[in-house]
Amino acid sequence: MAKKTEHGDLREIQDDVLNMGGMVGKAIDRAIEALKKRDLNLAHRIIADDARVNQKRFYIEDGCISLISTQQLSTDDLRVIVSILNIITELERIGDYAEGIAKIAIMIGDQPPLKPLIDIPRMAEITVEMVDKSLQSFFTRDEVLARQVISMDSVVDGLYDQVFRELLTFMMVDPKTINRATHLIWVAHNLERAADRATNICERAVFMITGRMEEIGASKY
């Protein structure tokens, strides 16, 4: 599987994917930090850094195309490459969700916090864990881990529903909170969608292992 291209071999390409996963996980963590601390400078840096995530995706894509066009690949290698092309698309979207949270933090600015942020940071923590473990399941061919990660999505969904109901109550009691509550709902929604993307990576891992493409974590959108 260690076939060389000008971008390196397939193992190096997989290392780049793991690196990209680390980048988007860090982006989510930093976006929540910017939101909690009202750190607008950090929020702007996260937005600027999203270009690096996009560049990483394009670099990996280029490496995959080069490998396909210059090497005689086995069916297994082709399956890995096609899966990687899908995975980096999911990772780029997760990076976009982190960028979106940073933009929301800027929109909120220095407005007083509507409520202590408890469930949203917990959503972010689980989502980042899902991203990390989804990639681990893919590259270690661990079907059990992949299915465990997919099951974590229900926890994120539950937290999202809880956040949504609580913020809706704020808006009903005091219409002056609608703007701030809506912004927080957008943050929670971005995290819920990022977790869905992690389940997609796990589904790709299961496909790699079993040869069957299953919609295990059915998306709501």
Backbone torsions as a table, in degrees:
resi	resn	phi	psi	omega
1	MET	NA	-5.4	-175.3
2	ALA	-93.1	57.9	-179.6
3	LYS	-83.3	136.9	-172.6
4	LYS	-92.7	146.6	168.3
5	THR	-137.2	-180.0	177.2
6	GLU	-65.2	-17.0	177.3
7	HIS	-93.7	-0.8	-174.9
8	GLY	106.9	-173.5	-178.7
9	ASP	-92.6	179.0	-176.4
10	LEU	-63.1	-33.5	177.4
11	ARG	-63.3	-39.8	178.7
12	GLU	-67.2	-36.8	176.3
13	ILE	-61.8	-42.2	177.9
14	GLN	-63.5	-36.7	176.1
15	ASP	-62.3	-37.6	177.6
16	ASP	-64.1	-36.8	178.0
17	VAL	-63.9	-43.3	177.8
18	LEU	-61.9	-39.2	177.9
19	ASN	-63.6	-41.3	177.4
20	MET	-63.0	-39.9	176.5
21	GLY	-60.3	-40.9	177.2
22	GLY	-63.8	-36.1	179.6
23	MET	-64.2	-44.5	-177.1
24	VAL	-74.4	-32.9	175.5
25	GLY	-62.9	-43.8	177.9
26	LYS	-64.1	-36.4	179.6
27	ALA	-63.2	-40.1	177.8
28	ILE	-64.6	-46.5	179.2
29	ASP	-57.3	-45.5	-176.9
30	ARG	-70.2	-33.5	179.0
31	ALA	-65.7	-40.5	177.8
32	ILE	-68.3	-37.4	176.3
33	GLU	-61.7	-43.7	178.5
34	ALA	-61.7	-38.9	179.5
35	LEU	-66.0	-46.0	-177.2
36	LYS	-67.0	-39.6	-173.8
37	LYS	-95.1	0.3	-175.9
38	ARG	54.5	41.3	-177.1
39	ASP	-92.9	92.3	-175.5
40	LEU	-71.7	-31.0	177.0
41	ASN	-63.6	-42.6	177.8
42	LEU	-64.2	-40.7	179.4
43	ALA	-59.7	-43.0	178.9
44	HIS	-64.8	-36.2	179.0
45	ARG	-66.6	-38.2	178.9
46	ILE	-62.6	-43.6	179.0
47	ILE	-61.2	-44.2	179.9
48	ALA	-65.5	-37.6	-177.4
49	ASP	-70.5	-16.7	179.5
50	ASP	-61.2	-25.9	177.2
51	ALA	-63.2	-32.4	178.5
52	ARG	-67.8	-37.2	176.5
53	VAL	-63.2	-43.9	179.4
54	ASN	-63.2	-41.5	178.9
55	GLN	-63.5	-38.3	178.3
56	LYS	-63.3	-42.1	178.0
57	ARG	-59.5	-47.2	-177.9
58	PHE	-63.9	-37.6	179.0
59	TYR	-63.6	-44.5	179.6
60	ILE	-65.4	-42.7	177.3
61	GLU	-57.7	-44.6	-179.1
62	ASP	-62.4	-40.1	178.2
63	GLY	-64.3	-40.4	179.0
64	CYS	-65.0	-43.8	179.7
65	ILE	-63.3	-41.5	179.0
66	SER	-61.8	-41.5	-179.4
67	LEU	-65.4	-42.0	179.7
68	ILE	-64.3	-39.9	-172.7
69	SER	-82.1	-18.6	-174.4
70	THR	-114.0	-9.3	-175.3
71	GLN	-124.7	151.5	170.7
72	GLN	-88.1	104.8	-172.0
73	LEU	-99.6	148.8	174.2
74	SER	-76.4	166.9	176.6
75	THR	-59.9	-40.0	179.7
76	ASP	-63.4	-43.1	179.4
77	ASP	-63.4	-41.4	179.1
78	LEU	-63.4	-38.4	178.7
79	ARG	-63.9	-39.9	177.2
80	VAL	-62.0	-47.0	-176.5
81	ILE	-64.5	-46.0	178.7
82	VAL	-60.6	-39.4	178.7
83	SER	-65.8	-40.7	178.4
84	ILE	-61.0	-41.3	179.0
85	LEU	-61.2	-34.8	175.3
86	ASN	-71.7	-42.3	-176.0
87	ILE	-63.7	-43.0	-177.2
88	ILE	-68.8	-25.4	172.9
89	THR	-66.0	-43.0	177.6
90	GLU	-63.0	-42.2	-178.7
91	LEU	-65.5	-39.3	178.8
92	GLU	-63.1	-39.1	178.8
93	ARG	-66.1	-38.6	176.6
94	ILE	-61.5	-40.5	175.7
95	GLY	-61.1	-37.3	177.3
96	ASP	-64.3	-36.9	177.9
97	TYR	-65.4	-38.9	176.8
98	ALA	-64.2	-43.0	176.7
99	GLU	-60.5	-39.8	178.8
100	GLY	-62.3	-39.3	178.1
101	ILE	-65.1	-39.7	177.8
102	ALA	-62.3	-40.0	178.0
103	LYS	-65.1	-36.9	177.4
104	ILE	-66.0	-39.4	177.5
105	ALA	-58.5	-38.5	178.1
106	ILE	-69.2	-39.5	178.5
107	MET	-62.8	-39.0	178.4
108	ILE	-68.1	-38.0	177.1
109	GLY	60.5	-131.8	-177.7
110	ASP	-100.0	19.9	176.4
111	GLN	-60.5	144.5	179.1
112	PRO	-62.7	142.8	-178.7
113	PRO	-61.4	138.2	179.3
114	LEU	-70.9	-37.7	-178.7
115	LYS	-160.8	159.8	174.5
116	PRO	-60.1	136.3	179.6
117	LEU	-85.4	107.4	-179.9
118	ILE	-119.9	-56.2	-176.5
119	ASP	-70.5	-37.2	-179.1
120	ILE	-64.5	-47.8	175.4
121	PRO	-61.0	-32.9	176.9
122	ARG	-66.6	-41.1	174.7
123	MET	-57.8	-44.4	-179.1
124	ALA	-63.6	-42.3	-179.7
125	GLU	-60.4	-46.0	-179.7
126	ILE	-67.4	-39.9	-179.1
127	THR	-62.7	-45.2	178.4
128	VAL	-62.4	-40.5	176.8
129	GLU	-62.0	-40.3	178.3
130	MET	-62.7	-42.2	178.9
131	VAL	-61.6	-48.1	-179.3
132	ASP	-60.0	-48.1	-175.4
133	LYS	-74.2	-28.1	176.8
134	SER	-64.3	-41.8	178.0
135	LEU	-68.6	-38.8	176.9
136	GLN	-60.2	-42.7	-178.8
137	SER	-64.5	-35.6	-179.5
138	PHE	-68.7	-49.0	-172.1
139	PHE	-81.7	-15.0	174.0
140	THR	-102.6	-0.3	-179.9
141	ARG	57.2	46.6	-175.8
142	ASP	-104.7	94.4	-177.5
143	GLU	-66.1	-38.0	179.9
144	VAL	-60.6	-45.6	179.2
145	LEU	-63.7	-41.6	-179.9
146	ALA	-57.9	-44.8	-179.1
147	ARG	-70.2	-31.7	176.0
148	GLN	-65.1	-42.4	179.4
149	VAL	-63.5	-42.8	179.1
150	ILE	-59.3	-38.2	179.8
151	SER	-66.1	-23.5	178.6
152	MET	-68.4	-20.7	-177.5
153	ASP	-62.3	-31.0	179.8
154	SER	-65.9	-29.5	177.3
155	VAL	-67.6	-44.5	178.2
156	VAL	-63.0	-42.6	178.4
157	ASP	-60.7	-41.2	179.4
158	GLY	-63.6	-41.2	178.1
159	LEU	-66.2	-38.7	178.2
160	TYR	-62.0	-45.9	179.1
161	ASP	-60.8	-39.1	179.8
162	GLN	-65.5	-45.1	178.5
163	VAL	-61.8	-44.9	-178.1
164	PHE	-60.5	-46.9	-178.8
165	ARG	-63.7	-42.2	-178.3
166	GLU	-64.8	-44.3	-178.8
167	LEU	-70.0	-32.7	175.6
168	LEU	-63.2	-38.0	177.3
169	THR	-62.8	-43.2	176.7
170	PHE	-55.6	-45.7	-176.4
171	MET	-66.2	-36.5	-179.4
172	MET	-71.0	-37.0	-178.8
173	VAL	-74.5	-41.0	-176.9
174	ASP	-138.9	101.5	-178.6
175	PRO	-57.9	-20.2	179.0
176	LYS	-66.9	-15.8	-179.0
177	THR	-91.0	-1.7	-172.6
178	ILE	-56.5	-45.2	-176.3
179	ASN	-62.0	-51.0	-178.7
180	ARG	-66.0	-39.7	-179.8
181	ALA	-65.7	-39.8	179.5
182	THR	-62.0	-41.6	178.6
183	HIS	-59.8	-42.4	-179.9
184	LEU	-68.5	-34.7	175.2
185	ILE	-62.5	-39.6	177.8
186	TRP	-62.0	-41.0	178.3
187	VAL	-60.6	-49.0	-179.3
188	ALA	-61.3	-39.1	179.8
189	HIS	-64.2	-41.0	177.8
190	ASN	-60.5	-41.1	179.2
191	LEU	-67.3	-39.9	178.4
192	GLU	-62.8	-39.4	179.1
193	ARG	-70.8	-37.2	177.6
194	ALA	-61.3	-40.5	177.5
195	ALA	-63.5	-38.4	176.0
196	ASP	-60.1	-38.8	178.4
197	ARG	-64.2	-36.6	177.5
198	ALA	-64.5	-36.1	177.3
199	THR	-66.7	-32.7	176.9
200	ASN	-62.8	-39.0	177.3
201	ILE	-63.5	-40.6	178.1
202	CYS	-64.2	-39.4	176.5
203	GLU	-61.3	-36.0	176.5
204	ARG	-67.4	-35.8	177.3
205	ALA	-64.2	-43.3	178.4
206	VAL	-62.2	-39.4	176.8
207	PHE	-61.1	-43.9	179.9
208	MET	-59.2	-38.3	-174.5
209	ILE	-81.6	-43.0	-171.6
210	THR	-101.2	-19.5	-174.9
211	GLY	81.7	3.7	179.6
212	ARG	-115.1	131.0	176.8
213	MET	-91.8	108.2	-177.8
214	GLU	-109.7	140.2	171.8
215	GLU	-90.6	80.1	-174.2
216	ILE	-76.3	-46.1	179.1
217	GLY	-105.2	82.9	-174.9
218	ALA	-62.3	122.5	179.3
219	SER	-72.4	147.3	178.9
220	LYS	-84.2	-5.8	-175.3
221	TYR	-127.5	NA	NA
